[in-house]
Amino acid sequence: MLLYIGTMAPDKQNITDIELATPEMTEKLVRGCVPRDDSKAEAMLETEEQLFARLDSEVADFFEVDPLEPKIVTYKLKEDLHRAWVEADSDDTSEAPDWIVAFATYSNIIHILSSDVMPPWEGIMDGPTRYKKTVKHEISHLYQNLINKAIPPWLSEGVSLFVAGQDYYQQMRPGELSIELLDELDNAPTDERIYRVGINMVNMIMAHFGKEKLFEIMAIKDKNDRYAELQRMLPWLK
């Protein structure tokens, strides 16, 4: 079943409890239970709609543009998410890879498993944390389309991992990276290696050349021109 998560109404019983509380009781509860750290209190009160808006704003800041305000569509069942992925895939793929938990489309829509069913990530993070990072990751793909709609999968995924703070892939040595490998992954959106290769390449570009150079590489449409520029920047990349 396809669900769109917006602002959720407060629980009715909680509203009744607040209305019946005396001023003395309310003051005691506020003084004794509300965290003194305002940022933590604000985070506790953040709705789904506010979460999406905040993450969208953070990604917009990275790309230095106005927020896109994408639509977020969430799913309770992975089977429904995968069915939507197949329907949206321009290559008419017959089946979605089992590891797909979210994807973005050119129509400014993000499809994702809902936060309460998002599986944890291999002992690295719990489901809710993975959900937030994945939303930010997918939002990043939409902003990349503003630069170039033909960014190769390894570079696109590397940028999204970097923006979302999902840098938990094993570091690769220069000798493990090559033009031949990048070329192999240029048209392989479902090859899981695109994530590890992508984040390693983006980390190196950001560390040594900065965001402006990263955007320049992303904007190159011809793959041979992109390879030539990468080799100029990284002479060891053969």
Backbone as CSV, one residue per row, in Angstrom:
resi,resn,N_x,N_y,N_z,CA_x,CA_y,CA_z,C_x,C_y,C_z
1,MET,0.846,-1.199,0.000,0.000,0.000,0.000,0.878,1.245,0.000
2,LEU,0.578,2.177,-0.866,1.381,3.385,-0.989,0.852,4.450,-0.033
3,LEU,1.769,5.030,0.743,1.378,6.034,1.730,2.180,7.297,1.546
4,TYR,1.559,8.454,1.685,2.274,9.717,1.687,2.242,10.267,3.099
5,ILE,3.420,10.431,3.692,3.488,10.895,5.078,3.547,12.409,5.121
6,GLY,2.570,13.023,5.761,2.585,14.467,5.953,2.622,14.784,7.430
7,THR,2.003,15.877,7.837,1.953,16.232,9.246,0.945,15.342,9.956
8,MET,1.370,14.669,11.010,0.502,13.749,11.734,-0.227,14.485,12.853
9,ALA,-1.513,14.221,12.995,-2.293,14.845,14.071,-1.876,14.287,15.419
10,PRO,-1.878,15.111,16.481,-1.544,14.613,17.824,-2.549,13.568,18.278
11,ASP,-2.117,12.718,19.182,-3.001,11.693,19.735,-4.131,12.348,20.524
12,LYS,-5.368,11.912,20.273,-6.524,12.553,20.905,-6.503,12.429,22.422
13,GLN,-6.065,11.276,22.938,-6.037,11.092,24.383,-5.051,12.050,25.032
14,ASN,-3.939,12.311,24.380,-2.961,13.256,24.929,-3.536,14.658,25.013
15,ILE,-4.327,15.046,24.026,-4.954,16.368,24.048,-5.901,16.470,25.235
16,THR,-6.686,15.419,25.464,-7.630,15.417,26.585,-6.880,15.553,27.907
17,ASP,-5.789,14.829,28.060,-5.019,14.899,29.296,-4.520,16.310,29.553
18,ILE,-4.062,16.976,28.508,-3.538,18.339,28.674,-4.649,19.290,29.068
19,GLU,-5.822,19.131,28.458,-6.932,20.033,28.764,-7.386,19.883,30.214
20,LEU,-7.291,18.668,30.787,-7.769,18.439,32.140,-6.718,18.761,33.208
21,ALA,-5.469,18.964,32.800,-4.413,19.218,33.772,-4.581,20.604,34.400
22,THR,-4.282,20.702,35.709,-4.341,21.984,36.379,-3.083,22.778,36.064
23,PRO,-3.101,24.141,36.221,-1.902,24.947,35.987,-0.716,24.477,36.817
24,GLU,-0.993,24.067,38.087,0.103,23.624,38.957,0.741,22.346,38.412
25,MET,-0.108,21.427,37.964,0.402,20.177,37.404,1.219,20.438,36.146
26,THR,0.706,21.334,35.285,1.399,21.639,34.036,2.765,22.245,34.301
27,GLU,2.830,23.197,35.262,4.108,23.831,35.584,5.106,22.801,36.093
28,LYS,4.627,21.876,36.943,5.505,20.839,37.486,6.033,19.930,36.386
29,LEU,5.145,19.571,35.463,5.562,18.704,34.364,6.586,19.391,33.479
30,VAL,6.339,20.666,33.184,7.256,21.412,32.309,8.618,21.554,32.963
31,ARG,8.640,21.925,34.253,9.920,22.122,34.944,10.654,20.804,35.138
32,GLY,9.901,19.705,35.310,10.559,18.454,35.631,10.855,17.543,34.453
33,CYS,10.181,17.741,33.320,10.302,16.769,32.230,10.881,17.313,30.937
34,VAL,10.695,18.596,30.648,11.189,19.130,29.380,12.699,19.294,29.430
35,PRO,13.450,18.769,28.447,14.911,18.902,28.456,15.327,20.358,28.458
36,ARG,16.394,20.654,29.163,16.878,22.030,29.226,17.547,22.426,27.919
37,ASP,18.029,21.456,27.170,18.652,21.728,25.881,17.550,21.983,24.857
38,ASP,17.387,23.248,24.421,16.314,23.604,23.510,16.402,22.849,22.186
39,SER,17.615,22.597,21.708,17.772,21.899,20.438,17.238,20.477,20.535
40,LYS,17.458,19.821,21.693,16.951,18.472,21.887,15.434,18.478,21.985
41,ALA,14.890,19.491,22.658,13.441,19.581,22.780,12.801,19.786,21.418
42,GLU,13.429,20.639,20.601,12.909,20.900,19.268,12.953,19.638,18.416
43,ALA,14.037,18.876,18.530,14.178,17.646,17.745,13.098,16.638,18.127
44,MET,12.762,16.594,19.440,11.748,15.664,19.910,10.376,15.997,19.325
45,LEU,10.129,17.281,19.055,8.834,17.720,18.585,8.750,17.765,17.057
46,GLU,9.820,17.412,16.364,9.861,17.525,14.913,8.917,16.522,14.251
47,THR,8.031,17.020,13.397,7.125,16.155,12.656,7.818,15.639,11.400
48,GLU,7.170,14.679,10.747,7.710,14.173,9.483,7.867,15.307,8.479
49,GLU,6.857,16.154,8.388,6.886,17.264,7.432,8.036,18.208,7.736
50,GLN,8.270,18.499,9.011,9.373,19.368,9.401,10.720,18.712,9.140
51,LEU,10.796,17.399,9.370,12.027,16.663,9.087,12.376,16.777,7.609
52,PHE,11.403,16.525,6.724,11.654,16.605,5.290,12.112,18.013,4.898
53,ALA,11.444,19.031,5.459,11.788,20.412,5.118,13.202,20.754,5.589
54,ARG,13.563,20.290,6.781,14.902,20.576,7.310,15.982,19.906,6.470
55,LEU,15.785,18.635,6.147,16.771,17.917,5.351,16.877,18.515,3.953
56,ASP,15.750,18.896,3.380,15.743,19.531,2.062,16.539,20.834,2.097
57,SER,16.354,21.612,3.159,17.071,22.878,3.305,18.584,22.660,3.449
58,GLU,18.962,21.623,4.194,20.387,21.324,4.373,21.045,20.934,3.041
59,VAL,20.342,20.142,2.249,20.892,19.736,0.952,20.952,20.938,0.008
60,ALA,19.924,21.780,0.048,19.913,22.989,-0.789,21.106,23.879,-0.451
61,ASP,21.446,23.975,0.829,22.598,24.781,1.244,23.889,24.227,0.653
62,PHE,24.021,22.905,0.637,25.234,22.302,0.076,25.351,22.631,-1.413
63,PHE,24.240,22.542,-2.131,24.266,22.801,-3.573,24.118,24.286,-3.902
64,GLU,23.907,25.109,-2.874,23.854,26.567,-3.011,22.724,27.016,-3.940
65,VAL,21.551,26.423,-3.737,20.353,26.786,-4.490,19.168,26.843,-3.533
66,ASP,18.025,27.281,-4.045,16.811,27.308,-3.229,16.266,25.887,-3.034
67,PRO,15.583,25.630,-1.924,15.009,24.290,-1.686,14.060,23.863,-2.795
68,LEU,14.097,22.576,-3.121,13.224,22.034,-4.169,11.864,21.601,-3.634
69,GLU,11.785,21.356,-2.324,10.547,20.916,-1.677,9.947,19.696,-2.385
70,PRO,10.684,18.595,-2.424,10.184,17.392,-3.106,9.038,16.732,-2.353
71,LYS,8.289,15.925,-3.075,7.241,15.114,-2.457,7.890,13.819,-1.970
72,ILE,7.520,13.378,-0.768,8.036,12.138,-0.197,6.908,11.114,-0.147
73,VAL,7.105,9.976,-0.793,6.123,8.893,-0.772,6.724,7.739,0.013
74,THR,6.064,7.289,1.062,6.601,6.204,1.879,5.755,4.940,1.753
75,TYR,6.407,3.806,2.014,5.776,2.496,1.837,5.945,1.658,3.101
76,LYS,4.930,0.912,3.445,4.995,-0.010,4.575,5.597,-1.357,4.168
77,LEU,5.485,-1.700,2.888,5.969,-2.983,2.404,7.054,-2.777,1.354
78,LYS,8.164,-3.519,1.506,9.247,-3.415,0.531,8.770,-3.855,-0.851
79,GLU,7.854,-4.820,-0.902,7.348,-5.290,-2.187,6.685,-4.161,-2.973
80,ASP,5.946,-3.296,-2.271,5.285,-2.173,-2.944,6.307,-1.144,-3.416
81,LEU,7.321,-0.896,-2.596,8.389,0.018,-3.002,9.087,-0.504,-4.249
82,HIS,9.405,-1.800,-4.267,10.092,-2.390,-5.411,9.215,-2.385,-6.664
83,ARG,7.917,-2.550,-6.479,7.004,-2.488,-7.626,7.023,-1.074,-8.220
84,ALA,7.048,-0.066,-7.359,7.110,1.319,-7.833,8.439,1.590,-8.539
85,TRP,9.516,0.983,-8.020,10.839,1.151,-8.631,10.853,0.591,-10.046
86,VAL,10.264,-0.584,-10.218,10.202,-1.207,-11.546,9.378,-0.341,-12.492
87,GLU,8.248,0.177,-12.016,7.378,1.004,-12.860,8.054,2.308,-13.263
88,ALA,8.919,2.843,-12.377,9.578,4.116,-12.660,10.867,3.956,-13.451
89,ASP,11.383,2.736,-13.550,12.671,2.496,-14.201,12.536,2.621,-15.717
90,SER,13.308,3.543,-16.292,13.229,3.797,-17.730,13.810,2.651,-18.549
91,ASP,14.608,1.788,-17.909,15.235,0.677,-18.621,14.379,-0.588,-18.596
92,ASP,13.158,-0.469,-18.090,12.236,-1.615,-18.040,12.829,-2.813,-17.302
93,THR,13.494,-2.551,-16.188,14.050,-3.631,-15.379,12.911,-4.479,-14.826
94,SER,13.072,-5.809,-14.893,11.986,-6.698,-14.489,11.882,-6.869,-12.987
95,GLU,12.971,-6.611,-12.255,12.958,-6.825,-10.807,13.914,-5.862,-10.117
96,ALA,13.483,-5.316,-8.980,14.340,-4.411,-8.212,15.297,-5.220,-7.346
97,PRO,16.545,-4.779,-7.191,17.473,-5.468,-6.283,16.906,-5.479,-4.873
98,ASP,17.129,-6.540,-4.136,16.544,-6.692,-2.806,16.993,-5.592,-1.848
99,TRP,18.194,-5.016,-2.080,18.728,-4.035,-1.133,18.161,-2.630,-1.320
100,ILE,17.335,-2.427,-2.338,16.747,-1.106,-2.567,15.766,-0.769,-1.440
101,VAL,15.999,0.351,-0.722,15.075,0.807,0.319,14.511,2.189,0.003
102,ALA,15.005,2.812,-1.084,14.522,4.141,-1.476,15.039,4.458,-2.870
103,PHE,14.359,5.389,-3.536,14.859,5.891,-4.815,14.190,7.222,-5.125
104,ALA,14.835,8.005,-5.994,14.313,9.303,-6.398,14.015,9.275,-7.888
105,THR,13.069,10.103,-8.325,12.718,10.172,-9.742,12.923,11.597,-10.251
106,TYR,12.990,11.732,-11.572,13.166,13.047,-12.188,11.971,13.961,-11.953
107,SER,10.845,13.398,-11.536,9.643,14.200,-11.304,9.607,14.797,-9.893
108,ASN,10.774,14.862,-9.244,10.888,15.506,-7.926,10.129,14.750,-6.833
109,ILE,10.169,13.427,-6.925,9.495,12.581,-5.946,10.492,11.579,-5.376
110,ILE,10.426,11.381,-4.061,11.264,10.392,-3.394,10.371,9.275,-2.876
111,HIS,10.724,8.045,-3.184,10.011,6.862,-2.711,10.904,6.167,-1.681
112,ILE,10.356,5.841,-0.518,11.183,5.290,0.558,10.345,4.440,1.510
113,LEU,10.968,3.416,2.093,10.304,2.677,3.160,10.054,3.619,4.328
114,SER,8.930,3.499,4.994,8.622,4.383,6.115,9.570,4.136,7.289
115,SER,9.684,5.115,8.153,10.673,5.059,9.232,10.453,3.884,10.178
116,ASP,9.198,3.469,10.371,8.928,2.390,11.325,9.220,1.003,10.770
117,VAL,9.464,0.899,9.467,9.813,-0.404,8.897,11.187,-0.409,8.233
118,MET,11.885,0.739,8.276,13.226,0.802,7.698,14.167,-0.115,8.480
119,PRO,14.799,-1.079,7.827,15.685,-2.003,8.550,16.976,-1.322,8.988
120,PRO,17.593,-1.771,10.084,18.886,-1.217,10.495,19.947,-1.531,9.460
121,TRP,21.058,-0.798,9.508,22.117,-0.973,8.519,23.286,-1.751,9.104
122,GLU,23.252,-3.062,8.977,24.360,-3.967,9.282,25.119,-3.611,10.572
123,GLY,24.380,-3.285,11.616,25.001,-2.982,12.896,25.595,-1.596,13.002
124,ILE,25.518,-0.811,11.927,26.109,0.529,11.928,25.134,1.565,12.462
125,MET,23.860,1.433,12.123,22.861,2.395,12.592,21.495,1.729,12.658
126,ASP,20.628,2.289,13.524,19.286,1.742,13.655,18.391,2.222,12.505
127,GLY,17.190,1.670,12.440,16.277,1.991,11.360,15.923,3.464,11.242
128,PRO,15.495,4.134,12.343,15.134,5.547,12.258,16.286,6.440,11.799
129,THR,17.508,6.150,12.277,18.668,6.939,11.849,18.941,6.709,10.370
130,ARG,18.858,5.451,9.954,19.069,5.144,8.541,18.014,5.827,7.686
131,TYR,16.796,5.897,8.189,15.708,6.547,7.457,16.050,8.013,7.167
132,LYS,16.486,8.746,8.191,16.797,10.170,8.016,17.938,10.367,7.028
133,LYS,18.979,9.554,7.162,20.121,9.684,6.256,19.737,9.295,4.827
134,THR,18.857,8.311,4.702,18.435,7.885,3.374,17.570,8.940,2.704
135,VAL,16.695,9.593,3.472,15.900,10.695,2.915,16.833,11.779,2.374
136,LYS,17.837,12.144,3.153,18.778,13.186,2.733,19.568,12.732,1.506
137,HIS,19.936,11.465,1.479,20.656,10.881,0.344,19.835,11.015,-0.942
138,GLU,18.561,10.640,-0.854,17.715,10.681,-2.053,17.415,12.114,-2.476
139,ILE,17.239,13.011,-1.510,17.031,14.422,-1.849,18.228,14.946,-2.640
140,SER,19.416,14.513,-2.261,20.629,14.949,-2.958,20.587,14.585,-4.439
141,HIS,20.038,13.424,-4.768,19.946,13.032,-6.177,19.133,14.045,-6.982
142,LEU,18.070,14.581,-6.379,17.236,15.553,-7.079,18.013,16.823,-7.384
143,TYR,18.843,17.261,-6.447,19.644,18.472,-6.663,20.743,18.237,-7.695
144,GLN,21.260,17.027,-7.746,22.267,16.721,-8.755,21.703,16.863,-10.163
145,ASN,20.406,16.578,-10.321,19.780,16.721,-11.634,19.817,18.154,-12.136
146,LEU,19.934,19.122,-11.228,20.025,20.525,-11.632,21.356,20.802,-12.321
147,ILE,22.370,20.025,-11.978,23.702,20.197,-12.564,23.829,19.401,-13.854
148,ASN,23.362,18.160,-13.825,23.496,17.278,-14.981,22.614,16.059,-14.749
149,LYS,21.741,15.750,-15.670,20.863,14.587,-15.531,21.508,13.299,-16.017
150,ALA,22.781,13.383,-16.428,23.474,12.191,-16.930,24.746,11.910,-16.123
151,ILE,24.715,12.196,-14.835,25.857,11.894,-13.974,25.972,10.383,-13.831
152,PRO,27.170,9.802,-14.006,27.302,8.343,-13.903,26.929,7.850,-12.505
153,PRO,26.401,6.633,-12.397,25.914,6.118,-11.103,26.939,6.192,-9.977
154,TRP,28.189,5.829,-10.233,29.190,5.824,-9.160,29.413,7.224,-8.600
155,LEU,29.397,8.241,-9.479,29.605,9.614,-9.024,28.361,10.144,-8.321
156,SER,27.197,9.856,-8.880,25.946,10.309,-8.279,25.760,9.730,-6.878
157,GLU,26.001,8.424,-6.742,25.853,7.799,-5.426,26.927,8.299,-4.460
158,GLY,28.131,8.510,-4.946,29.190,9.032,-4.086,28.848,10.396,-3.523
159,VAL,28.288,11.259,-4.366,27.889,12.598,-3.915,26.776,12.500,-2.882
160,SER,25.783,11.658,-3.138,24.666,11.521,-2.194,25.126,10.955,-0.856
161,LEU,26.040,9.989,-0.892,26.596,9.452,0.353,27.334,10.539,1.123
162,PHE,28.093,11.350,0.421,28.861,12.420,1.064,27.921,13.446,1.706
163,VAL,26.928,13.893,0.958,25.994,14.908,1.464,25.207,14.395,2.661
164,ALA,24.834,13.117,2.636,24.018,12.538,3.707,24.838,12.085,4.910
165,GLY,26.170,12.169,4.825,27.008,11.725,5.936,27.016,10.228,6.106
166,GLN,26.927,9.499,4.991,26.903,8.027,5.023,28.281,7.460,4.648
167,ASP,29.299,8.001,5.240,30.669,7.595,4.897,31.099,6.405,5.745
168,TYR,30.463,5.257,5.532,30.804,4.068,6.300,31.300,2.931,5.416
169,TYR,31.681,3.269,4.177,32.268,2.267,3.289,33.781,2.232,3.462
170,GLN,34.360,1.065,3.326,35.794,0.891,3.533,36.599,1.732,2.553
171,GLN,37.624,2.374,3.083,38.474,3.218,2.251,39.226,2.369,1.222
172,MET,39.368,2.916,0.015,40.073,2.218,-1.058,41.425,2.882,-1.313
173,ARG,42.431,2.067,-1.584,43.750,2.594,-1.923,43.746,3.040,-3.383
174,PRO,44.593,4.010,-3.735,44.652,4.475,-5.127,44.782,3.343,-6.134
175,GLY,45.545,2.310,-5.806,45.731,1.199,-6.731,44.468,0.406,-7.011
176,GLU,43.444,0.546,-6.138,42.187,-0.180,-6.332,41.234,0.569,-7.259
177,LEU,41.542,1.826,-7.532,40.692,2.653,-8.383,41.358,2.839,-9.741
178,SER,40.561,2.778,-10.792,41.112,2.915,-12.138,40.045,3.444,-13.083
179,ILE,40.480,3.976,-14.217,39.533,4.423,-15.238,38.722,3.236,-15.752
180,GLU,39.373,2.094,-15.856,38.682,0.892,-16.319,37.518,0.539,-15.389
181,LEU,37.751,0.646,-14.065,36.691,0.352,-13.103,35.571,1.387,-13.205
182,LEU,35.926,2.665,-13.291,34.904,3.707,-13.414,34.083,3.506,-14.675
183,ASP,34.744,3.140,-15.763,34.049,2.926,-17.024,33.098,1.731,-16.930
184,GLU,33.526,0.705,-16.205,32.681,-0.473,-16.013,31.412,-0.125,-15.242
185,LEU,31.549,0.804,-14.292,30.416,1.170,-13.434,29.604,2.340,-13.980
186,ASP,30.065,2.926,-15.101,29.385,4.102,-15.647,27.919,3.845,-15.978
187,ASN,27.591,2.628,-16.373,26.212,2.284,-16.732,25.725,1.086,-15.938
188,ALA,26.069,1.085,-14.657,25.694,-0.047,-13.801,25.016,0.439,-12.524
189,PRO,23.814,1.009,-12.627,23.152,1.595,-11.457,22.784,0.610,-10.358
190,THR,22.730,-0.691,-10.667,22.361,-1.670,-9.638,23.562,-2.473,-9.141
191,ASP,24.762,-2.094,-9.539,25.978,-2.753,-9.053,26.352,-2.117,-7.711
192,GLU,26.358,-2.904,-6.643,26.597,-2.348,-5.308,27.976,-1.705,-5.159
193,ARG,28.905,-1.993,-6.062,30.238,-1.388,-5.975,30.217,0.114,-6.218
194,ILE,29.155,0.620,-6.846,29.112,2.054,-7.150,29.155,2.896,-5.873
195,TYR,28.690,2.358,-4.765,28.658,3.120,-3.519,30.052,3.269,-2.927
196,ARG,30.764,2.175,-2.809,32.103,2.240,-2.232,33.059,3.023,-3.134
197,VAL,33.010,2.746,-4.432,33.869,3.470,-5.373,33.503,4.957,-5.375
198,GLY,32.207,5.245,-5.404,31.753,6.629,-5.479,32.166,7.467,-4.287
199,ILE,31.942,6.956,-3.065,32.286,7.759,-1.883,33.787,7.951,-1.760
200,ASN,34.568,6.966,-2.181,36.018,7.128,-2.145,36.485,8.189,-3.130
201,MET,35.940,8.202,-4.327,36.307,9.217,-5.313,35.874,10.611,-4.862
202,VAL,34.659,10.730,-4.349,34.154,12.033,-3.911,34.948,12.540,-2.707
203,ASN,35.280,11.660,-1.776,36.094,12.079,-0.628,37.432,12.652,-1.074
204,MET,38.068,12.009,-2.057,39.352,12.497,-2.542,39.218,13.847,-3.245
205,ILE,38.181,13.983,-4.053,37.966,15.249,-4.761,37.687,16.380,-3.771
206,MET,36.807,16.118,-2.799,36.467,17.148,-1.819,37.669,17.517,-0.958
207,ALA,38.456,16.531,-0.554,39.593,16.779,0.333,40.698,17.580,-0.347
208,HIS,40.927,17.327,-1.614,42.067,17.941,-2.299,41.703,19.080,-3.243
209,PHE,40.439,19.134,-3.686,40.076,20.138,-4.689,38.849,20.966,-4.321
210,GLY,38.020,20.471,-3.425,36.883,21.241,-2.957,35.593,21.050,-3.749
211,LYS,34.532,21.678,-3.236,33.184,21.494,-3.786,33.040,22.056,-5.197
212,GLU,33.674,23.178,-5.477,33.558,23.774,-6.806,34.076,22.825,-7.881
213,LYS,35.197,22.162,-7.615,35.746,21.198,-8.569,34.833,19.971,-8.687
214,LEU,34.239,19.552,-7.571,33.307,18.432,-7.619,32.143,18.765,-8.538
215,PHE,31.572,19.961,-8.395,30.465,20.370,-9.259,30.903,20.405,-10.727
216,GLU,32.139,20.821,-10.964,32.661,20.876,-12.325,32.728,19.480,-12.938
217,ILE,33.194,18.513,-12.159,33.261,17.131,-12.638,31.855,16.594,-12.897
218,MET,30.925,16.895,-12.001,29.547,16.434,-12.166,28.912,16.996,-13.438
219,ALA,29.305,18.183,-13.833,28.684,18.850,-14.979,29.190,18.336,-16.328
220,ILE,30.310,17.617,-16.339,30.882,17.111,-17.598,29.994,15.997,-18.150
221,LYS,29.519,16.173,-19.377,28.591,15.205,-19.965,29.306,14.073,-20.706
222,ASP,30.415,14.369,-21.350,31.136,13.342,-22.091,32.048,12.569,-21.146
223,LYS,31.921,11.257,-21.117,32.692,10.465,-20.160,34.189,10.543,-20.411
224,ASN,34.604,10.636,-21.670,36.038,10.723,-21.963,36.628,12.038,-21.463
225,ASP,35.848,13.108,-21.568,36.289,14.397,-21.018,36.377,14.318,-19.499
226,ARG,35.431,13.608,-18.897,35.449,13.451,-17.443,36.664,12.637,-17.002
227,TYR,36.935,11.542,-17.698,38.104,10.730,-17.364,39.394,11.529,-17.519
228,ALA,39.477,12.313,-18.582,40.683,13.104,-18.821,40.909,14.114,-17.695
229,GLU,39.834,14.736,-17.233,39.963,15.715,-16.150,40.327,15.028,-14.840
230,LEU,39.744,13.868,-14.584,40.077,13.124,-13.371,41.540,12.695,-13.381
231,GLN,42.050,12.283,-14.537,43.453,11.876,-14.642,44.387,13.068,-14.503
232,ARG,43.950,14.225,-14.963,44.753,15.438,-14.773,44.851,15.776,-13.285
233,MET,43.744,15.605,-12.570,43.695,15.905,-11.140,44.418,14.823,-10.331
234,LEU,44.215,13.574,-10.731,44.767,12.424,-9.992,45.643,11.608,-10.939
235,PRO,46.904,11.994,-11.109,47.805,11.339,-12.085,47.942,9.837,-11.904
236,TRP,47.727,9.331,-10.696,47.844,7.903,-10.443,46.654,7.105,-10.981
237,LEU,45.575,7.811,-11.368,44.370,7.139,-11.839,44.585,6.711,-13.285
238,LYS,44.852,5.445,-13.520,45.182,4.931,-14.862,44.017,4.166,-15.463
